[in-house]
Amino acid sequence: MFRITRSAVVEKMLVVIFDDEKKAYEGSRALYQLDMDGSISIHAASVISKNTDGKLITKEAEGDFPIRTLGGTALGSLLGLLGGPVGVGIGAAAGAFTGFVSDLYFAGVDGEFLDDVSKALKPGKCAVVVDLNEEWVTPVDARMEALGGTVYRTARSGVQHEQMAREEASMRAELAALKAEQAKGQADRKKSLQSKIEKFEAKLQAKLQRRQQQREELKKETDSKLQAVQQRAAKAQGDAKVTLEARAAELRQEFELTKAQSAAVGTGGGHH
């Protein structure tokens, strides 16, 4: 088991690419062992492969993790993004795909990370995709590199909350500007602007409803992670117990944040 002086524990999305499925499952088992000995905490994992025709196939990873159903989760969103079009610079093409940016925010990754993984995940390759917490990168990197895997990782912390809030604030400001213009406009322009305002309000409400749904999903996902880590911390001893208790504290903070944001949208998301 790897040991080091405690540093910040960060939730990350991890993708390890292998040449074949056998190696991918070896990687999955190795990661599960690191989870069992306390070096990392895995929340959800999946093994994926890409056919020669480019189709992505998702399979269950080995191990008993807190999140077993990937639908409506950050990892599920990432898998959906990886199954989309590749070879054209996904980050640059985001605007062309309905829901792409929303899923990108929800997965907690950026376009650059997605581009890098998509380019490396060529037809015939396999990968292990993991939502996890880790203190330091050496345990995972050493084991994966020994198995011939190439590791890609990105921190998730706070990305989805910041992006959602920024986009909502931008849309509200644009709506306010349209209403201000209408109030000052001539009679013949007021009718035209009213039509734009109504369409924009409908778009904003649909966006807010989707964001609220995502926040509720994040809240449930975080709660599942928190309960699992708390249960492990209660049984652990020594350094592992200290590490798991610290992870639980961070997850509690994350849970309170998502709960507060869900409540805020629920009370402030109506028409203005």
N, C-alpha and C positions, 0 to 999 in steps of 0.2 A: 504494500500500500504506500502511496506517495504521501509525504508530509511536508508542510512548509509553514512558515509563520503566516498567520491568518491575514488575508487581504480581502478586498471587496468581492462579494459574491454577486455575479451578474447573470441575469437570465439571458440566454442566447438561443439563436437558431443555428444548428450545426448540420452541415451536409458533408458526408464522407463518401467520395466516389471511388468505386472499385472496378476492376476489369471484368468481373463476372459475379454471378449470384452467390456462388459458394463462398467467395471471399467477403461479400457483403454480409452474409449471415454470420461468418466468423467475426466480422467487425461488430455486428449487432450483439453477439454474445459477449465480446470483450467489453463493450460499453456497459452492458448489463452488470458485468462483474465489477466494474468501476463504480457503478451505482450502488451495488450491494455492499462494497467495502467503504462507502462514504466519500470517495474521491470526487464524485459528482452526484447530482440529483436529477434523474430523468423524469420528466412529466409526461411525455408522450413520444412515441417513436414509430417509424414505419420504414420498411424496405421498399425501394422502388427500382424498377428496371425500365429501360427504354428499348423498344423493339427496333428492328431495322427500318421499319416504316415511320419511326419517330413517335409512336404511341407510347404513352406512359402507363405502366401497370403498377398498381399499389398493392403491397402485401403487408401482412402483420409482422412486426418485429418480435423477436423473442424477448420475453421478460414480462414481469407483472408491474405495470406502471399505473399511476393515478388516473390518467385519461385513456380510456380504452376505445371510445368512439370519437373519430376524428371530425365528423361533421360539426360545423359551427365552432371550430376551434382555430387558434392561430396556426397550428401545424396543418390543419386541413386546408386553410386558405393558401398556405405556402405550396402545398402539393398541387392545388388547383392552378396556381400561377406557373409552376414548373411544367404542368401538362399543357400549357398554352403554346402559342406560336414561338418558335425559336429561330435564330439565325438572322434576325433583322434588328437586333439591339432592342431588347424588350423594354428597357427603361425609356428609351427615346420614343417608342411606339405606344406608350401607355395610354395616351389620349384616344387611341383608335379602338379601344376595347371597353365595352360596357362593364362597369364594376371592377375594372382592373385596379385603378388607383385605390378604391375602397378596400379591396382585398390586400393590396400592398401595405396599406396602413394597418389593417387588422392583423396581418401576419407579423408586423413589426420589423420589416426589412426594407431596404432601399433598392432602387433600380439597379445600382451598380453591383450589389451582391447577387441579385437575381440574374443579371447578365452573365456574371462570372460563372455561376453554377450552371446555367443553361448551356453555355458554350462548352463547358467541361463534360456535361452529361450527354455524351454523344450516343447515337444508336448502338446498342450492344453493351453499353455500360450499365452498371447497377450502383445504387447508393443507399446509405442509411441516412434518414432525415430525422433529426432529434430536436425537441424542445427541452432545454435543460438549464440547470444552474451549475456553474463551475467557478471555483476560486482562482484557478490558474490553469494554463493550457497544456502544461507538460504531460500530465497523466494521459489525456486523450491523444495528444499528438504522438507521443512515444508509442502507444499501443497501435494506433491506426497506421502509422508509417511503417511499423514492423510487419503489418499485414499487407502492405502495398497500397494503402488508401491515401487519397489526397483530401485534406481537410479544408473546408470553407466554413467560416463562422462569422456571425454578426450579433452585436448586442441588441436586445429587444427593448431594454428599459425605457419607458416613457415615450417611445416613438409614436405609438398609435394615439395616445391621449393628446399629445402636442399637435399632431397633424389634424386630428378631428376638430379640435378647438379652433385651430387656425383657419381651416376651411369654412367652418360654420360662421366665424366672425367675419370673414371676407364676404360671404353670401349675405349676411345681415346688413353689412355696410353698403353693399351694392343695392339691396332692396330699399334701404333708407334714402339713398341718393336718387333712385327713381321716383320715390314718393315726394321728395323735396322738389325735384324738377317738375313733377306734375302740379304741385301746389302753386308754382310760379308761372306755369305755362299758359298759353292762349287756349281758348275753348276748343279749337280744332285739334290741338295737340293733346289735350287732356284725355280725350277718348282713346287715342292711339296709345298713350302711355298707360292708361288704365288696363288695357288688354295685356301689355307687357308685364305690368305689375302682377296681374292675376296669374299669368303663366309662371312668372318667377316665384310667386308665393307657393304655387302648387309644387314646383320643383324643390323649393326649400323644405317644405313639409315632408315630401317623400324622402329627401336626404336626411332630415332629422329623425324620421321614423326608423330608417335603416341604421343610423348611428345609435339610436336608443337600443335597437335590437342587438347591435354589436356590443354595446356596453354591458347589456344584460348577459350576453354570452361570455364576455371577458370576466364578468363578476363570478359566474358559475364556474368557469375554468379555473380562476384564481382560487376560489374556495376549495375546489377539489385538490389542487396542488397543496394548499395550506394544510388541509386535514391530513393528507398523506405524509407530509414532512413532520407535522406534529406527532403523528403516531410513531414514526421512526425515531424521532428525537426522544420520546418517552422511553423507548427500549434501548437506546444507545448509551455508551459510556465514554468517558475520556474526551479526546480530541474530536471524535465523531459527534458526540453529543453537543459540544460547544458549536461546531460547525452547523449542525442541523438546527439548533435553537436560533442561531443567527439568521439562517435562511428562512425559518418560520417567521421571525420578526419582520424581515423584509417583505415576505408575502402578505403578512397582516397589513402592512402599510399599503401595499399594492391593492389589496382587497378593499380597504377603506376608501382609497382614491376612486376606484371604479364604482363603488357603491354611491359615493357622494356625487360623482358625475352623472350617474344614472338618475339620481333623485333630482339633480339640477335641471336636466333635460326634461324630466317628467313634469316639472313645475313651470318651466320657462320656454317650452318648445312650441307654444301655440302661435296663432296669428298675431301680428303686431299692427 
